[in-house]
Amino acid sequence: MLLTMLLTGNQMVAQQMSLKAIVAVIKGSSTLHDWESAITQIEFHGNLYSENATPKSIKDIIVSIPVRSIKSKEGKLMDSKTYEAFKADTYPTIAFSVSQAAITIDNARNITITAPGKLTMAGTTRSVTVSGTGKVLANGDWRISVSEKISMTQFSMKPPTVMMGTIKVGDEVTVSVDFTLTPSDILSNQ
């Protein structure tokens, strides 16, 4: 296989991808009003594989979010209810892992990413497929946007309530993340 790749000029190269800039929010509803919380900390690790300078896939993706990095515009009461719903004392981290995400980049440098993986929240793990779209920037960075709806009860989470249950948070939330990835450091020739 290596000989075939050398003879045909195909060379698979791996690069680390690092997270450069991020804006992430969780939006939901309640019986009183809609709400929004910011995700203030995300760790990302992954390896980009390219063939003949054309990105083919991102492998070994690990995304970690400390639950207590979620901060509400509504204040500390909402934050404490969020941490309680996530069972943060027992499960302090939200994790998403992907073995391999498919990438397509068209001639206009538009990116589409499809990442089937495992999402773990509040001690429950489920299979989810996350899709993102974006653009390759002039400096080579990738600007990506992802928006996914998640049902809390599918992860054995109890949607928060306040005022003795008179105000209830809706089961479905939308997680939106806009981020920039920077390919760096060639790891190896495969």
C-alpha positions in Angstrom: 0.0 0.0 0.0 2.9 2.4 0.8 4.5 1.6 -2.5 1.2 2.3 -4.3 0.9 5.6 -2.5 4.4 6.6 -3.4 4.0 5.6 -7.0 0.8 7.4 -7.5 1.9 10.5 -5.6 -0.8 10.1 -2.9 0.5 11.1 0.4 -1.6 11.1 3.6 -0.5 13.7 6.1 -1.8 14.2 9.7 -1.9 17.5 11.5 -3.1 18.4 14.9 -6.1 20.8 15.0 -6.3 23.4 17.8 -9.2 25.5 18.9 -8.5 29.2 18.3 -11.7 31.1 19.0 -15.1 30.1 20.2 -18.6 31.4 21.0 -20.9 28.7 22.5 -24.4 29.0 23.9 -27.2 26.8 25.2 -30.7 28.2 24.5 -33.9 26.9 25.9 -37.4 27.8 27.0 -39.4 27.8 30.2 -43.0 28.4 31.2 -41.9 32.0 32.1 -39.5 33.0 29.2 -36.8 31.8 26.9 -33.3 31.7 28.4 -29.7 31.5 27.3 -26.4 30.3 29.0 -22.9 30.8 27.7 -20.4 27.9 27.6 -17.2 29.7 28.7 -14.7 26.8 28.4 -14.2 24.1 25.8 -11.3 21.8 25.2 -10.8 20.3 21.7 -8.3 17.7 20.5 -8.3 16.1 17.0 -6.1 15.1 14.1 -6.7 16.3 10.6 -5.8 13.9 7.8 -5.2 15.3 4.3 -4.3 13.6 1.1 -2.5 15.7 -1.6 -3.2 18.8 0.5 -7.0 18.0 0.4 -8.5 17.5 3.9 -10.2 14.1 4.1 -11.2 13.5 7.8 -10.7 14.5 11.4 -9.9 11.6 13.6 -9.8 11.0 17.4 -11.8 14.0 18.3 -12.3 14.7 22.0 -14.4 17.7 23.2 -14.7 18.4 26.9 -16.8 21.0 28.6 -16.7 21.6 32.4 -20.3 21.8 33.5 -19.5 24.7 35.8 -18.2 26.7 32.8 -21.9 27.1 31.8 -23.0 30.6 32.9 -26.5 32.0 32.6 -27.5 35.6 31.9 -30.2 34.9 34.5 -27.7 34.7 37.4 -26.6 32.3 40.1 -30.0 30.6 40.7 -30.2 29.5 37.1 -26.6 28.4 37.2 -27.2 26.3 40.3 -30.2 24.7 38.7 -28.2 23.9 35.6 -25.4 22.3 37.6 -28.0 20.3 39.5 -29.6 19.1 36.2 -26.2 18.0 35.0 -25.4 16.3 38.3 -22.2 18.3 38.3 -21.0 17.2 41.7 -20.8 13.6 40.4 -20.3 14.2 36.6 -18.4 17.5 36.3 -17.7 17.2 32.6 -19.7 17.0 29.3 -17.8 14.9 26.8 -18.1 14.3 23.0 -15.9 11.8 21.3 -15.6 10.9 17.6 -13.5 8.3 16.0 -13.7 9.8 12.6 -15.5 12.8 11.1 -16.1 13.2 7.4 -15.1 16.4 5.7 -15.9 17.9 2.3 -14.5 21.2 1.0 -15.9 22.5 -2.3 -14.1 24.8 -4.8 -15.5 27.9 -3.0 -13.7 26.7 0.2 -17.0 25.9 2.0 -16.7 23.1 4.6 -19.2 20.5 5.6 -18.4 18.2 8.5 -20.4 15.2 9.7 -19.3 13.7 13.0 -21.0 10.6 14.4 -19.9 10.1 18.0 -20.8 9.6 21.6 -22.1 12.4 23.8 -21.9 12.0 27.6 -23.9 14.3 29.9 -24.9 13.7 33.5 -23.5 10.2 33.4 -25.5 9.0 30.4 -23.9 8.3 27.0 -25.8 8.4 23.7 -24.8 8.1 20.1 -25.3 11.4 18.2 -24.3 12.8 14.9 -23.2 16.4 14.8 -23.1 18.3 11.5 -21.3 21.6 10.9 -20.8 24.0 8.1 -18.2 26.7 7.5 -15.4 28.1 5.4 -11.7 27.8 5.0 -10.3 31.3 5.7 -7.6 33.1 3.8 -5.0 32.2 6.5 -5.9 28.5 6.4 -8.0 28.5 9.6 -11.4 26.8 9.5 -14.5 28.8 10.7 -17.2 26.3 11.6 -20.8 26.6 13.0 -22.7 23.8 14.7 -26.2 23.9 16.1 -27.9 20.8 17.6 -31.1 20.2 19.5 -30.8 17.9 22.6 -33.4 16.4 24.8 -32.4 16.5 28.5 -34.6 13.5 29.4 -32.8 11.3 26.8 -29.7 11.8 29.0 -31.5 11.0 32.2 -31.6 14.7 33.2 -34.5 16.3 34.9 -35.3 19.7 33.4 -35.0 22.3 36.2 -37.9 23.9 38.0 -38.2 26.8 40.4 -40.8 28.3 42.7 -42.1 24.9 43.8 -42.5 23.7 40.2 -44.5 26.7 38.9 -41.7 27.6 36.5 -40.4 24.7 34.4 -37.6 24.6 31.9 -38.5 22.9 28.6 -36.9 19.4 27.9 -35.3 20.4 24.6 -32.3 22.8 24.4 -30.3 24.0 21.4 -26.5 24.0 21.7 -24.9 26.4 19.2 -21.1 26.6 18.7 -19.2 28.9 16.4 -15.5 28.2 16.4 -12.2 28.5 14.5 -9.9 25.5 14.1 -6.2 25.9 13.2 -4.4 23.1 11.5 -0.9 22.9 12.9 2.2 20.7 13.1 2.5 17.9 10.7 2.4 14.7 12.8 3.4 12.0 10.3 3.2 10.7 6.9 0.8 7.7 6.7 
